Amino acid sequence: MELQKLQKDANTIIENIIKENLPGKAVEKALKTHNFKSDKVYLVAIGKAAYTMAKAAANFLGDKLEKGIIVTKYDHAGEPIENIDIYEAGHPVADENSVKATEKCIELAESLTENDELVFLVSGGGSAIFEKPGEGVTLDDIIGVTDKLLKSSADIIEINMIRKRLSAVKAGRFAEIAAPAKVFAIILSDVLGDRLDTIASGPAVPDMSTSEDALDVLSKYNLEVSNVILENLKIETPKSITNVETVITGSVKTLIDSAANAASELGYKPYILTNTLNCEAKEAGRFLSTIANDTLRGDTHFEIPCAIIAGGETVVNIIGEGKGGRNQEKALSFAAGVSGQGGLLFFSLGSDGTDGPTDAAGGIVTGQTAIQLKERDIDINEVLKNNDSYNALKEVDSLIMTGPTGTNVNDVCVILID
């Protein structure tokens, strides 16, 4: 009964987290603050949450909306929206559809005059979904270096320092294409610290990083690249953009606050550890398991029943051939650390509903999970070495399956102790 209650409460918290972080209301609120000076408004929406954001904007703008384009991840779009063309493209790696859709956005931006206004809706995933290679660069160049960066355990800021320099639309370049039209950018942040030039690689904001920073990333991870890529990394990006107004509508802080509120309503005392969890996923899982164990022993100041909450974005160092994502690795590592413990549950969730290249949003485990896996002759350490957390968690029905949620504001993990 104890585990059933924890499971039920966890499901309620997960549902509330997603519900409270859908970007529709936030987009509408941002649009209400903007004084539109033109009767003709255009729209471009990019990223995993592009469809949800664009639908809210279209409802708000009504007859003012002249034309719009949505570019989102495969299976993340809904029903057709009047006056808006919808394209789906690759993520976490760009593909040919990314380029084709982006070229349509460029055509729209180039057609704008100083009397037009462009609403630009940006969410996480835009770095892959919204892409056109820069001069002399091929899509294979971008795919190759992105793959190396993802496997190196580089964080999102470092990855985007490289990607933005290989692109014709990132690092403020899309805003330059849209000039002299005014751009109103509404951002759903999936980046720790809400660094604007990193969210979707900053298509409409000046670049805070330098060429030297980008070259340092290559050196840090001992990455070899072609001469074409190297020469593009040496070209400095735009440092001043004058035709853009930007508003952030949501971030990891709103994500963990909604988790805390939902847990509190269920009778758990919420404790927020951090909203900038940024380390290797399996190490985060091990660390959080020690906090759970200490709390069960009474060795922390956390009062039971409690919900211990952390938000952020961890990384996975891919060395195996398995299937999984950072939230799944975090959950599996946590399970190993609390094996045999009662009275607790842990889940780690990607707010967009997809964790890594899988159809799962994350993982949910208890003190029994590691025991159940052992009974099936599954060794957690070996699973983590092979980066195969998805198949291990699937074996014991411990995957979180939400489907695409329509939002994207980092990850949240919660320890429930009752």
Helices and strands as residue ranges (DSSP letters): H 2-20, H 24-32, E 41-46, H 50-61, G 62-64, E 65-73, E 84-89, H 96-110, E 117-122, H 126-129, H 139-152, H 156-163, G 164-166, H 173-178, E 182-188, G 192-194, G 199-201, H 211-220, H 227-233, E 244-250, H 252-265, E 269-277, H 281-296, E 306-312, H 326-337, E 344-350, E 362-366, H 369-375, H 380-385, H 389-395, E 399-400, E 411-417
